Amino acid sequence: MVAKHSLRLALRPTPLCRTEGGGTDRCFRKIAVAFLLAVLFALILATPASAAKIDDQFRAWLGNDLWPEASAKGISRKTFDAAFDGVKPNLKLPDLVKPGERATTPRKQHQAEFGSPGAYFAEKIVRAVTAGGRTREAANARTLAAIEKRYGVPGEVLLAIWGRESGFGAAKLPYDAFEVLGTKAFMSTKKEFFRTELLAALEIVERGLAPVGAMKSSWAGALGQPQFMPTSFLKHAVDFDGDGRTDIWNSTPDILASIANYLVHYGWVRGRGWGFEVMVPDSVSCSLEGPDQGRKISQWADMGIRRVSGKPFPASELKAEGFLLMPAGRSGPAFIVTPNFYVLKQYNTSDLYALFIGHGADRIAHGDSNFSGNWGAVGGLYRSDIAALQRALEAKGYDVGSADGLPGFKTRRSIGKWQASNGRSATCFPDPDLVTALK
């Protein structure tokens, strides 16, 4: 309202337009200057809060909003003040909504798990995990055997997760967890999620499980070598080496056992693998993908789906439930996966991530052998383009899960259904032509 009023004042005839002594040119110059000043004033009013103002708002939020809840949960003033001593919002973190701005779908994709499948499975990346895993498998054989006996999770699965999450501890954690979690709880697109995690991080310090100085994290606030969010640390981290401390930063037994405990909590089935690479005939629609469309593995076989190895599915698996997985649609390898695949996905909610762990575990156990199928040149769209495609599908009545710009299984199979109903060959993956067609 103020900005519009200022512009109207600049355009209204005023004494500036009198031409005595200066002529018409001088009059118009004065009008131009007044107009530009009014526009500048309007832009200043519309500009989001400066970094200094955001810092002040953050400190007020800490004291007036977060502290009362933290105190009610048993966090002492000493712990709270130590956690946020010198902490300011980190405005370089992704997925923030600054004061004065509105939330929008980011154009770029910051998570590799939702980008190009081919890039995600680059051989140098997979081999770093599998080679490192085999080395550590020999060095930690007794520990891994003891963990598998207790939890039922194969050692190679734990090693693949450890390697992928932190390079077996080599990856640096450059962020202060309270800076990251505080920033995101204050002004991210998922404020409530990060608020819960921030309060859990305070609880970790309050209970003496880790000092403030040790709370180093990733850009998303994940802790230690297993990259646990604080709530996961409180629920799943274990002291497996028996020294009286739960140390996911330095203790290899604690790190590996904590990962196993996490997977068991989410339903890891002892004795089953994660899945099989398969060939899917054209007669089987890629829109049959998903954890809610399971069938007995014998039924998938009856539909013509075969293992790429040429071997039959194990007899023990035929009566068990399996699920079709085509993470790049028809432009990449296909799989029949078990419920354990979706347990792996609980660790990081990405099909590519869970597949990487399963594939990496197989290679640690059996040697380096890549997928039979090749990844096509897909996955290069902007996240905002995929979100636009998802919204278009939603408008037509399709369930894409969420119009978040991430091509999950619901989006992939909705694409396949739309393609089939419009006389197109079903590919079940977003591409530039689809974005244009659906817009």
C-alpha positions in Angstrom: 0.0 0.0 0.0 2.8 2.5 0.9 4.7 1.7 -2.3 1.7 2.2 -4.6 0.9 5.5 -2.9 4.5 6.7 -3.4 4.3 5.9 -7.1 1.1 7.8 -7.4 2.6 10.9 -5.8 5.5 10.8 -8.2 3.2 10.8 -11.2 0.8 13.5 -10.0 1.1 17.0 -11.5 3.0 19.2 -9.0 4.8 22.5 -8.8 7.8 20.7 -10.3 6.2 20.9 -13.7 6.2 24.7 -13.8 8.4 25.7 -16.6 9.4 29.3 -15.6 13.1 29.7 -15.4 14.1 26.2 -16.3 12.0 25.2 -19.3 10.4 21.9 -20.2 13.6 19.8 -20.1 14.3 20.8 -16.5 10.8 20.0 -15.6 11.0 16.5 -17.0 14.4 15.9 -15.3 12.9 16.8 -12.0 10.0 14.4 -12.6 12.4 11.6 -13.6 14.4 12.1 -10.4 11.3 12.1 -8.2 10.0 9.0 -10.0 13.3 7.1 -9.5 13.4 8.1 -5.8 9.9 6.8 -5.4 10.7 3.5 -7.1 13.9 3.1 -5.0 11.8 3.7 -1.8 9.3 1.1 -2.9 12.0 -1.4 -3.6 13.5 -0.8 -0.2 10.2 -1.5 1.4 9.8 -4.7 -0.5 13.3 -6.0 0.1 13.5 -9.1 2.4 15.1 -8.5 5.8 18.9 -7.9 5.8 21.3 -10.4 7.4 21.7 -8.2 10.4 17.9 -8.0 10.9 17.6 -11.7 10.4 20.3 -12.2 13.1 18.2 -10.1 15.5 15.0 -12.0 14.6 16.8 -15.3 15.2 18.0 -14.3 18.6 14.5 -13.2 19.6 13.1 -16.5 18.3 15.6 -18.4 20.4 14.7 -16.5 23.5 11.0 -16.1 23.1 10.0 -19.2 21.2 12.5 -22.0 21.4 13.8 -21.6 25.0 10.4 -22.0 26.7 9.8 -25.3 24.9 13.4 -26.5 25.5 13.1 -25.6 29.2 9.8 -27.5 29.4 11.6 -30.6 28.0 14.2 -30.4 30.7 17.0 -28.5 28.9 19.0 -26.4 31.3 19.8 -22.8 30.7 23.5 -23.7 30.8 23.1 -26.2 28.0 20.9 -23.9 25.9 23.3 -20.9 26.1 26.4 -23.1 25.4 24.7 -24.6 22.3 23.8 -21.2 20.8 26.8 -19.2 22.0 27.9 -17.1 18.9 25.5 -19.0 16.6 24.0 -17.0 13.8 21.7 -18.2 10.9 23.7 -19.7 8.1 22.0 -18.1 5.0 24.1 -20.2 2.6 22.2 -23.4 3.5 19.7 -24.7 0.9 15.9 -24.8 1.2 15.6 -21.7 3.4 12.7 -19.3 3.4 14.0 -15.9 4.6 11.7 -13.4 6.4 9.8 -11.5 3.8 10.0 -14.3 1.2 7.6 -17.0 0.2 8.4 -20.7 -0.1 9.0 -21.9 -3.7 10.3 -25.1 -5.2 14.1 -24.7 -5.6 15.3 -24.7 -9.2 18.3 -26.8 -8.5 18.5 -30.3 -6.9 20.8 -30.2 -3.9 20.6 -33.9 -3.2 22.4 -36.3 -5.4 19.9 -39.0 -4.5 17.3 -37.3 -6.7 19.5 -36.3 -9.6 20.9 -38.3 -12.5 20.9 -42.1 -11.8 23.9 -42.5 -14.1 25.9 -40.0 -12.2 24.9 -41.4 -8.8 26.2 -44.8 -9.8 29.4 -43.6 -11.3 31.9 -46.4 -11.1 34.5 -44.4 -9.2 31.9 -43.7 -6.5 30.7 -47.2 -6.2 34.2 -48.7 -6.2 35.4 -46.4 -3.4 32.7 -47.8 -1.2 33.1 -51.4 -2.2 36.9 -51.5 -2.1 36.9 -49.7 1.2 34.2 -52.0 2.5 36.2 -55.2 1.7 39.3 -53.8 3.4 37.3 -53.0 6.6 35.4 -56.3 6.4 38.7 -58.1 7.0 39.9 -55.7 9.7 36.6 -55.9 11.6 35.5 -59.5 11.0 34.9 -60.4 14.6 32.9 -57.2 15.3 30.8 -57.7 12.2 30.1 -61.3 13.0 29.0 -60.4 16.6 26.7 -57.7 15.2 25.2 -59.9 12.6 24.6 -62.6 15.3 22.7 -60.1 17.5 20.8 -58.1 14.9 20.7 -60.3 11.8 22.0 -57.6 9.4 24.8 -58.8 7.1 28.1 -57.0 7.6 28.4 -56.0 4.0 25.2 -54.0 4.3 26.5 -52.1 7.3 29.8 -51.4 5.5 28.1 -50.1 2.4 26.1 -47.6 4.5 29.1 -46.6 6.5 31.1 -46.0 3.3 28.3 -44.1 1.5 27.5 -41.9 4.5 30.9 -40.8 5.6 33.6 -42.5 3.5 34.2 -44.8 6.5 34.8 -41.7 8.6 37.1 -39.9 6.2 34.4 -37.3 5.2 34.7 -34.0 7.2 31.7 -32.7 9.1 32.3 -28.9 8.7 29.1 -27.6 10.2 28.1 -26.8 13.8 24.9 -28.8 14.3 23.2 -26.1 16.3 23.9 -23.5 13.6 22.4 -25.8 10.9 19.5 -27.1 12.9 18.8 -23.7 14.4 18.8 -22.0 11.0 16.5 -24.6 9.5 14.2 -24.7 12.5 13.9 -20.9 12.2 13.4 -20.5 8.5 13.5 -23.6 6.3 10.8 -25.2 4.2 10.5 -27.9 6.9 10.6 -25.9 10.2 8.7 -28.4 12.4 10.9 -31.3 11.3 14.1 -29.4 12.1 12.7 -27.9 15.3 12.2 -31.5 16.6 15.7 -32.4 15.6 17.1 -29.3 17.2 15.4 -30.1 20.5 16.8 -33.6 20.3 20.3 -32.3 19.7 19.9 -30.2 22.9 18.8 -33.4 24.7 21.9 -35.2 23.6 24.1 -32.5 25.2 21.9 -32.2 28.3 22.2 -36.0 28.9 25.9 -35.9 28.6 26.0 -38.1 25.5 28.1 -35.6 23.6 29.6 -32.2 24.4 28.6 -29.1 22.5 32.0 -29.0 20.8 31.6 -32.5 19.4 28.2 -31.7 17.7 29.5 -31.4 14.2 27.2 -32.2 11.3 26.4 -32.2 7.6 24.6 -29.4 5.9 21.4 -31.2 6.9 22.3 -31.6 10.5 23.2 -35.3 10.5 25.7 -36.4 13.1 28.7 -38.7 13.2 29.9 -41.4 10.9 26.5 -43.1 10.4 25.0 -39.6 9.7 22.2 -40.0 12.2 19.7 -37.1 12.7 19.6 -36.3 16.5 16.3 -38.1 17.0 17.8 -41.2 15.4 20.8 -41.0 17.6 18.6 -41.0 20.7 16.5 -43.9 19.4 19.1 -46.1 17.7 22.7 -45.4 18.7 24.1 -48.2 20.9 27.3 -48.8 23.0 28.5 -52.0 21.4 32.1 -51.8 22.5 31.0 -51.7 26.2 33.0 -48.6 27.3 30.0 -46.9 28.8 29.7 -44.3 26.0 27.6 -44.3 22.8 30.2 -42.9 20.3 29.1 -42.7 16.7 31.9 -40.3 16.0 35.0 -42.5 16.8 34.0 -46.1 17.9 33.8 -48.5 14.9 31.8 -51.1 16.9 29.3 -48.4 18.1 29.0 -47.0 14.5 28.3 -50.4 12.9 26.0 -51.7 15.6 24.0 -48.5 15.7 23.4 -48.8 11.9 22.2 -52.4 12.4 19.9 -51.4 15.3 18.4 -48.7 13.1 17.6 -51.2 10.3 16.2 -53.7 12.7 13.9 -51.0 14.2 12.5 -50.4 10.7 11.8 -54.1 10.1 14.9 -55.7 8.6 14.0 -59.4 7.8 16.8 -61.7 8.9 17.8 -64.1 6.1 16.4 -62.2 3.1 18.4 -60.1 0.7 17.4 -56.8 -0.8 16.5 -57.8 -4.3 17.4 -59.0 -7.8 18.2 -57.2 -11.1 15.7 -58.4 -13.7 14.6 -58.1 -17.3 11.0 -56.7 -17.6 9.3 -57.5 -20.9 7.3 -54.8 -22.7 4.1 -56.6 -21.8 4.7 -55.6 -18.1 3.9 -52.0 -17.5 6.4 -49.8 -15.7 3.4 -48.3 -13.9 3.2 -51.5 -11.7 6.2 -50.2 -9.7 5.9 -49.4 -6.0 5.8 -50.8 -2.5 2.0 -50.8 -2.5 1.8 -53.0 -5.5 3.6 -56.1 -4.2 3.0 -59.6 -5.6 4.5 -63.0 -4.8 7.8 -63.3 -6.6 6.4 -66.4 -8.4 3.7 -64.2 -9.9 6.2 -61.7 -11.2 8.0 -64.7 -12.8 4.8 -65.9 -14.3 4.4 -62.5 -16.0 7.7 -63.0 -17.8 10.1 -61.2 -15.5 13.5 -63.0 -15.3 16.7 -62.5 -13.4 19.5 -61.0 -15.6 21.9 -63.7 -14.4 19.7 -66.4 -16.1 19.4 -68.1 -12.7 15.9 -68.8 -11.3 14.7 -66.9 -8.3 15.6 -68.8 -5.1 12.9 -71.4 -4.2 12.7 -69.8 -0.7 11.7 -66.5 -2.3 9.0 -67.6 -4.7 6.2 -67.5 -2.2 7.5 -64.3 -0.6 6.4 -60.8 -1.6 8.4 -58.8 -4.0 8.0 -55.3 -5.6 8.9 -53.9 -9.0 11.5 -51.2 -8.9 12.4 -49.1 -12.0 14.2 -46.0 -10.6 14.8 -44.6 -14.1 11.7 -46.0 -15.7 12.5 -47.7 -19.0 15.7 -45.8 -19.2 17.7 -47.9 -16.7 18.0 -51.3 -14.9 14.9 -52.9 -13.4 14.6 -54.9 -10.2 12.4 -57.1 -8.1 13.1 -56.0 -4.5 12.2 -57.4 -1.1 10.8 -55.6 2.0 14.4 -55.1 3.1 14.9 -52.7 0.2 12.4 -50.4 1.8 14.1 -50.8 5.2 17.3 -49.5 3.5 15.2 -46.6 2.1 14.2 -45.6 5.6 17.9 -44.6 6.1 17.5 -42.1 3.2 14.2 -41.7 1.5 15.5 -42.3 -2.0 15.2 -45.3 -4.3 18.7 -44.6 -5.7 20.2 -44.5 -2.2 18.7 -47.8 -1.1 19.7 -49.4 -4.5 23.3 -48.1 -4.0 23.5 -49.7 -0.6 22.1 -53.0 -1.8 24.3 -53.1 -4.9 27.4 -52.0 -2.9 26.7 -54.7 -0.3 26.6 -57.3 -3.1 29.9 -56.1 -4.5 31.6 -56.1 -1.1 30.4 -59.7 -0.6 30.9 -61.1 -4.1 33.3 -58.9 -6.0 32.9 -56.0 -8.4 30.2 -56.7 -11.0 28.1 -53.9 -12.3 24.4 -53.8 -13.3 23.6 -55.5 -16.6 21.3 -52.7 -17.6 22.7 -49.3 -18.5 21.5 -45.9 -17.1 20.1 -43.7 -19.8 20.7 -40.0 -20.2 17.9 -39.0 -17.8 17.7 -37.0 -14.6 18.9 -33.6 -16.0 15.8 -31.6 -15.4 15.6 -28.8 -12.9 13.7 -29.7 -9.8 11.3 -26.8 -10.5 10.5 -28.3 -13.9 9.7 -31.7 -12.4 7.5 -29.9 -9.8 5.6 -28.2 -12.6 5.1 -31.6 -14.3 3.8 -33.0 -11.0 1.3 -30.2 -10.5 0.0 -30.8 -14.0 -0.4 -34.5 -13.3 -2.2 -33.7 -10.1 -4.6 -31.4 -11.9 -5.5 -34.4 -14.1 -6.2 -36.5 -11.1 -3.0 -38.5 -10.8 -1.3 -39.2 -7.4 2.3 -38.1 -7.6 2.9 -38.3 -3.9 3.9 -34.6 -3.6 4.7 -31.9 -6.1 8.1 -31.4 -4.6 10.2 -31.8 -7.7 11.5 -35.2 -6.7 10.7 -38.1 -9.1 9.6 -40.8 -6.7 7.8 -44.0 -7.6 4.4 -42.4 -7.5 5.5 -39.7 -9.9 7.2 -42.3 -12.2 4.2 -44.6 -12.4 1.8 -41.6 -12.9 3.9 -40.6 -15.8 3.6 -44.1 -17.3 -0.2 -44.1 -16.8 -0.6 -40.7 -18.4 1.6 -41.7 -21.3 -0.3 -45.0 -21.9 -3.7 -43.2 -21.8 -2.4 -40.6 -24.3 -1.1 -43.1 -26.9 2.5 -42.7 -25.9 5.1 -45.4 -25.1 5.3 -45.6 -21.4 8.8 -44.6 -20.1 7.8 -43.8 -16.5 10.4 -41.0 -16.1 10.2 -37.2 -16.5 11.9 -35.6 -19.5 11.7 -32.2 -21.3 9.2 -33.4 -23.8 6.8 -34.5 -21.0 7.2 -31.1 -19.2 6.2 -29.3 -22.4 3.4 -31.7 -23.2 1.8 -31.5 -19.7 2.2 -27.8 -19.4 
